[in-house]
Amino acid sequence: MILHIVSETEWRTAVAAGCYEPPSLADEGFIHCSTVAQVLGPANDFYHAQSDLQLLGIDPKRVAAPIVYEDCYESGQAFPHIYGPLNPDAVTAIFAFPPEPDGSFVLPQALRDIDRENTA
């Protein structure tokens, strides 16, 4: 599973339209995603204290567009990027993603369980 951070409103609009095309797709050519182990970095760096967020759990095998793992920012980590619109039927889970009182994010319990299983 790969993850994408999105507002509830944006996702509802995408589902109604039949595809998800965030601004990054037009601006950078891809949709930013993360693995379970990576998602807290971008969440805390770019979404600090934002509410109305959720994590889309995406099944890479169901994504119609190409997925490329790459290190675009010389971070030493290869992040999954979707090079095209995201088809909503590739989303197999949605996790509420509220910030903590200090504005930071922690993994939802269900994702902590998945991460624990993957690292065991």
LUMVEXZA-696315 format. One record per residue: residue number from 0; x, y, z of N, C-alpha, C, O in turn. Coordinates in nm, 2 decimals. Layout:
LUMVEXZA-696315
> NUM,X,Y,Z,X,Y,Z,X,Y,Z,X,Y,Z $
...
***
This chain:
LUMVEXZA-696315
> 0,0.08,-0.12,0.00,0.00,0.00,0.00,0.09,0.12,0.00,0.19,0.13,0.07 $
> 1,0.05,0.22,-0.08,0.11,0.35,-0.08,0.01,0.45,-0.03,-0.11,0.42,-0.03 $
> 2,0.05,0.57,0.02,-0.04,0.66,0.08,-0.03,0.80,0.02,0.07,0.84,-0.04 $
> 3,-0.14,0.87,0.02,-0.15,1.01,-0.03,-0.23,1.09,0.07,-0.33,1.05,0.11 $
> 4,-0.18,1.21,0.10,-0.25,1.30,0.19,-0.34,1.39,0.11,-0.29,1.45,0.01 $
> 5,-0.46,1.40,0.15,-0.56,1.48,0.08,-0.67,1.53,0.17,-0.69,1.47,0.28 $
> 6,-0.73,1.64,0.14,-0.84,1.69,0.23,-0.96,1.61,0.19,-0.98,1.56,0.08 $
> 7,-1.05,1.60,0.29,-1.18,1.52,0.26,-1.26,1.59,0.15,-1.31,1.52,0.06 $
> 8,-1.26,1.72,0.14,-1.33,1.79,0.04,-1.27,1.76,-0.10,-1.34,1.73,-0.20 $
> 9,-1.14,1.77,-0.11,-1.07,1.74,-0.24,-1.10,1.59,-0.29,-1.13,1.57,-0.41 $
> 10,-1.10,1.50,-0.19,-1.13,1.36,-0.23,-1.27,1.34,-0.27,-1.30,1.27,-0.37 $
> 11,-1.37,1.40,-0.20,-1.51,1.39,-0.24,-1.53,1.44,-0.38,-1.60,1.38,-0.46 $
> 12,-1.47,1.55,-0.41,-1.48,1.61,-0.55,-1.42,1.52,-0.65,-1.47,1.51,-0.76 $
> 13,-1.30,1.46,-0.62,-1.24,1.37,-0.71,-1.32,1.25,-0.74,-1.34,1.20,-0.86 $
> 14,-1.38,1.19,-0.64,-1.47,1.07,-0.65,-1.59,1.11,-0.74,-1.62,1.03,-0.83 $
> 15,-1.65,1.22,-0.72,-1.76,1.26,-0.80,-1.72,1.28,-0.95,-1.80,1.26,-1.04 $
> 16,-1.60,1.33,-0.97,-1.55,1.35,-1.11,-1.50,1.23,-1.17,-1.48,1.22,-1.30 $
> 17,-1.47,1.12,-1.09,-1.42,1.00,-1.15,-1.27,0.98,-1.16,-1.22,0.88,-1.20 $
> 18,-1.20,1.09,-1.12,-1.05,1.08,-1.12,-1.00,1.19,-1.03,-1.06,1.30,-1.01 $
> 19,-0.88,1.17,-0.98,-0.81,1.27,-0.89,-0.69,1.32,-0.96,-0.60,1.25,-1.00 $
> 20,-0.69,1.46,-0.97,-0.59,1.53,-1.04,-0.55,1.65,-0.96,-0.60,1.76,-0.98 $
> 21,-0.46,1.63,-0.86,-0.42,1.75,-0.77,-0.34,1.84,-0.85,-0.28,1.81,-0.95 $
> 22,-0.32,1.96,-0.79,-0.23,2.06,-0.86,-0.09,2.01,-0.89,-0.03,2.05,-0.99 $
> 23,-0.04,1.92,-0.81,0.10,1.87,-0.83,0.11,1.80,-0.97,0.22,1.80,-1.03 $
> 24,0.00,1.74,-1.01,0.00,1.67,-1.14,0.03,1.76,-1.25,0.11,1.73,-1.34 $
> 25,-0.04,1.88,-1.25,-0.01,1.98,-1.35,0.12,2.05,-1.34,0.19,2.08,-1.43 $
> 26,0.16,2.08,-1.21,0.28,2.16,-1.18,0.41,2.08,-1.19,0.51,2.12,-1.24 $
> 27,0.40,1.95,-1.15,0.52,1.87,-1.14,0.52,1.74,-1.23,0.62,1.68,-1.25 $
> 28,0.40,1.71,-1.27,0.38,1.59,-1.36,0.35,1.46,-1.29,0.34,1.36,-1.35 $
> 29,0.33,1.47,-1.15,0.30,1.35,-1.08,0.22,1.38,-0.95,0.22,1.50,-0.91 $
> 30,0.17,1.28,-0.89,0.10,1.29,-0.76,0.20,1.23,-0.66,0.25,1.12,-0.67 $
> 31,0.23,1.31,-0.55,0.31,1.27,-0.45,0.25,1.17,-0.36,0.13,1.18,-0.32 $
> 32,0.32,1.06,-0.33,0.28,0.96,-0.24,0.39,0.92,-0.15,0.50,0.96,-0.17 $
> 33,0.36,0.84,-0.05,0.46,0.79,0.04,0.43,0.64,0.08,0.32,0.59,0.06 $
> 34,0.53,0.58,0.13,0.50,0.45,0.20,0.45,0.48,0.34,0.46,0.59,0.38 $
> 35,0.41,0.38,0.41,0.37,0.39,0.54,0.48,0.44,0.63,0.46,0.53,0.71 $
> 36,0.60,0.39,0.61,0.72,0.43,0.68,0.76,0.58,0.65,0.83,0.64,0.74 $
> 37,0.72,0.64,0.54,0.77,0.77,0.50,0.67,0.88,0.53,0.71,1.00,0.54 $
> 38,0.54,0.85,0.54,0.44,0.95,0.54,0.44,1.06,0.64,0.40,1.17,0.62 $
> 39,0.50,1.03,0.76,0.50,1.13,0.86,0.59,1.25,0.83,0.57,1.36,0.87 $
> 40,0.70,1.22,0.76,0.79,1.33,0.72,0.72,1.44,0.64,0.72,1.55,0.68 $
> 41,0.66,1.40,0.52,0.59,1.51,0.44,0.47,1.56,0.52,0.44,1.68,0.51 $
> 42,0.40,1.48,0.60,0.29,1.53,0.67,0.33,1.64,0.77,0.26,1.75,0.77 $
> 43,0.43,1.62,0.84,0.48,1.72,0.94,0.55,1.84,0.88,0.55,1.95,0.93 $
> 44,0.61,1.82,0.76,0.68,1.92,0.69,0.59,2.02,0.62,0.61,2.14,0.62 $
> 45,0.48,1.96,0.55,0.40,2.04,0.46,0.26,2.06,0.51,0.19,2.15,0.45 $
> 46,0.21,1.99,0.61,0.07,1.99,0.65,0.05,2.03,0.79,-0.06,2.01,0.85 $
> 47,0.16,2.07,0.86,0.15,2.10,1.01,0.02,2.17,1.05,-0.01,2.27,0.99 $
> 48,-0.05,2.11,1.14,-0.17,2.17,1.20,-0.29,2.18,1.11,-0.39,2.23,1.15 $
> 49,-0.28,2.12,0.99,-0.40,2.13,0.90,-0.50,2.02,0.94,-0.46,1.91,0.96 $
> 50,-0.62,2.06,0.94,-0.73,1.96,0.97,-0.80,1.93,0.84,-0.76,1.98,0.74 $
> 51,-0.90,1.84,0.85,-0.98,1.80,0.73,-0.89,1.71,0.64,-0.92,1.70,0.52 $
> 52,-0.79,1.65,0.70,-0.70,1.56,0.61,-0.73,1.42,0.63,-0.78,1.37,0.74 $
> 53,-0.71,1.34,0.53,-0.72,1.20,0.54,-0.60,1.14,0.46,-0.54,1.20,0.37 $
> 54,-0.57,1.01,0.48,-0.47,0.94,0.41,-0.55,0.84,0.32,-0.63,0.76,0.37 $
> 55,-0.52,0.84,0.19,-0.57,0.75,0.10,-0.47,0.63,0.10,-0.36,0.64,0.07 $
> 56,-0.53,0.51,0.12,-0.45,0.39,0.11,-0.47,0.33,-0.03,-0.58,0.29,-0.07 $
> 57,-0.37,0.34,-0.11,-0.37,0.31,-0.25,-0.31,0.17,-0.28,-0.20,0.15,-0.24 $
> 58,-0.38,0.09,-0.36,-0.32,-0.04,-0.40,-0.25,-0.01,-0.53,-0.31,0.01,-0.63 $
> 59,-0.12,-0.02,-0.53,-0.04,0.01,-0.65,-0.08,-0.07,-0.77,-0.07,-0.03,-0.89 $
> 60,-0.13,-0.19,-0.75,-0.17,-0.28,-0.86,-0.29,-0.24,-0.93,-0.32,-0.27,-1.04 $
> 61,-0.37,-0.15,-0.86,-0.49,-0.10,-0.92,-0.48,0.04,-0.99,-0.57,0.08,-1.05 $
> 62,-0.37,0.10,-0.97,-0.35,0.23,-1.03,-0.33,0.22,-1.18,-0.24,0.15,-1.22 $
> 63,-0.41,0.30,-1.25,-0.40,0.29,-1.40,-0.27,0.36,-1.45,-0.22,0.32,-1.55 $
> 64,-0.23,0.47,-1.39,-0.11,0.54,-1.43,0.02,0.48,-1.38,0.01,0.40,-1.28 $
> 65,0.13,0.51,-1.45,0.26,0.45,-1.40,0.30,0.51,-1.26,0.27,0.62,-1.23 $
> 66,0.36,0.42,-1.18,0.41,0.46,-1.05,0.56,0.45,-1.06,0.61,0.34,-1.10 $
> 67,0.63,0.55,-1.02,0.78,0.55,-1.02,0.83,0.59,-0.88,0.79,0.69,-0.83 $
> 68,0.92,0.51,-0.83,0.98,0.54,-0.70,1.11,0.61,-0.73,1.20,0.56,-0.80 $
> 69,1.11,0.73,-0.68,1.23,0.82,-0.71,1.26,0.92,-0.59,1.17,0.95,-0.52 $
> 70,1.38,0.95,-0.59,1.43,1.05,-0.49,1.45,1.18,-0.56,1.55,1.21,-0.61 $
> 71,1.34,1.26,-0.56,1.34,1.39,-0.64,1.41,1.50,-0.56,1.45,1.60,-0.62 $
> 72,1.43,1.48,-0.43,1.48,1.59,-0.35,1.61,1.56,-0.27,1.64,1.62,-0.18 $
> 73,1.68,1.46,-0.33,1.80,1.41,-0.27,1.79,1.39,-0.12,1.88,1.43,-0.04 $
> 74,1.68,1.32,-0.08,1.66,1.29,0.06,1.72,1.16,0.10,1.73,1.12,0.21 $
> 75,1.76,1.08,0.00,1.81,0.94,0.02,1.69,0.84,0.03,1.72,0.73,0.05 $
> 76,1.57,0.89,0.00,1.46,0.80,0.01,1.38,0.80,-0.13,1.37,0.91,-0.19 $
> 77,1.34,0.69,-0.18,1.27,0.68,-0.30,1.12,0.68,-0.27,1.07,0.59,-0.21 $
> 78,1.05,0.79,-0.30,0.91,0.81,-0.28,0.83,0.76,-0.40,0.88,0.78,-0.51 $
> 79,0.72,0.70,-0.38,0.63,0.66,-0.49,0.56,0.79,-0.55,0.50,0.86,-0.48 $
> 80,0.57,0.80,-0.68,0.50,0.91,-0.75,0.41,0.85,-0.86,0.45,0.76,-0.94 $
> 81,0.29,0.90,-0.87,0.19,0.85,-0.97,0.20,0.95,-1.08,0.16,1.07,-1.07 $
> 82,0.24,0.90,-1.20,0.25,0.99,-1.32,0.12,0.98,-1.41,0.12,0.93,-1.52 $
> 83,0.02,1.04,-1.35,-0.11,1.05,-1.42,-0.22,1.06,-1.31,-0.19,1.06,-1.19 $
> 84,-0.34,1.08,-1.36,-0.46,1.09,-1.26,-0.47,0.96,-1.18,-0.44,0.85,-1.23 $
> 85,-0.52,0.97,-1.06,-0.54,0.86,-0.98,-0.69,0.81,-1.00,-0.78,0.89,-0.98 $
> 86,-0.71,0.69,-1.04,-0.84,0.64,-1.05,-0.89,0.60,-0.91,-0.83,0.53,-0.84 $
> 87,-1.01,0.65,-0.87,-1.06,0.63,-0.73,-1.07,0.48,-0.69,-1.07,0.45,-0.57 $
> 88,-1.09,0.39,-0.79,-1.11,0.25,-0.75,-0.97,0.19,-0.71,-0.97,0.07,-0.66 $
> 89,-0.86,0.26,-0.72,-0.74,0.21,-0.67,-0.72,0.24,-0.52,-0.63,0.18,-0.45 $
> 90,-0.81,0.32,-0.46,-0.81,0.35,-0.32,-0.88,0.24,-0.25,-1.00,0.23,-0.26 $
> 91,-0.81,0.17,-0.16,-0.87,0.06,-0.09,-0.90,0.08,0.05,-0.97,0.01,0.12 $
> 92,-0.85,0.20,0.10,-0.87,0.23,0.24,-0.86,0.39,0.26,-0.78,0.45,0.18 $
> 93,-0.93,0.44,0.35,-0.92,0.58,0.38,-0.91,0.59,0.53,-0.99,0.54,0.61 $
> 94,-0.80,0.67,0.58,-0.78,0.68,0.72,-0.79,0.83,0.76,-0.73,0.91,0.69 $
> 95,-0.87,0.85,0.86,-0.87,0.99,0.92,-0.73,1.03,0.96,-0.66,0.94,1.01 $
> 96,-0.70,1.15,0.94,-0.56,1.20,0.97,-0.56,1.33,1.04,-0.51,1.43,0.98 $
> 97,-0.62,1.34,1.16,-0.62,1.47,1.23,-0.48,1.50,1.29,-0.41,1.41,1.33 $
> 98,-0.45,1.63,1.31,-0.33,1.66,1.37,-0.34,1.65,1.53,-0.45,1.65,1.58 $
> 99,-0.23,1.63,1.59,-0.22,1.62,1.74,-0.25,1.77,1.79,-0.24,1.86,1.71 $
> 100,-0.27,1.78,1.92,-0.29,1.92,1.97,-0.17,2.02,1.94,-0.19,2.14,1.93 $
> 101,-0.05,1.97,1.93,0.07,2.05,1.89,0.08,2.07,1.74,0.18,2.14,1.70 $
> 102,-0.01,2.02,1.66,-0.01,2.04,1.52,0.07,1.93,1.44,0.06,1.93,1.32 $
> 103,0.13,1.84,1.51,0.21,1.73,1.45,0.11,1.62,1.41,0.00,1.61,1.46 $
> 104,0.17,1.52,1.34,0.09,1.41,1.30,0.15,1.28,1.35,0.28,1.27,1.36 $
> 105,0.07,1.18,1.38,0.11,1.05,1.41,0.03,0.95,1.32,-0.08,0.98,1.27 $
> 106,0.09,0.83,1.30,0.02,0.74,1.22,-0.11,0.69,1.29,-0.11,0.67,1.41 $
> 107,-0.22,0.68,1.21,-0.34,0.62,1.27,-0.31,0.48,1.31,-0.22,0.41,1.26 $
> 108,-0.38,0.43,1.41,-0.35,0.30,1.47,-0.35,0.19,1.37,-0.26,0.10,1.37 $
> 109,-0.44,0.19,1.27,-0.45,0.08,1.17,-0.32,0.08,1.09,-0.28,-0.02,1.05 $
> 110,-0.27,0.20,1.06,-0.14,0.20,0.98,-0.02,0.17,1.07,0.08,0.11,1.01 $
> 111,-0.02,0.19,1.20,0.08,0.15,1.28,0.09,0.00,1.28,0.20,-0.06,1.29 $
> 112,-0.03,-0.06,1.28,-0.03,-0.21,1.28,0.02,-0.27,1.15,0.10,-0.36,1.15 $
> 113,-0.01,-0.20,1.04,0.04,-0.24,0.91,0.19,-0.23,0.91,0.27,-0.31,0.86 $
> 114,0.24,-0.11,0.95,0.38,-0.08,0.95,0.46,-0.19,1.04,0.57,-0.23,1.00 $
> 115,0.40,-0.22,1.15,0.46,-0.32,1.24,0.47,-0.45,1.17,0.57,-0.52,1.19 $
> 116,0.36,-0.49,1.10,0.36,-0.62,1.03,0.47,-0.62,0.92,0.53,-0.72,0.90 $
> 117,0.49,-0.51,0.85,0.58,-0.50,0.74,0.73,-0.50,0.79,0.82,-0.54,0.72 $
> 118,0.75,-0.46,0.91,0.89,-0.45,0.96,0.92,-0.57,1.05,1.04,-0.58,1.09 $
> 119,0.83,-0.65,1.08,0.85,-0.77,1.16,0.92,-0.88,1.09,0.95,-0.99,1.14 $
***
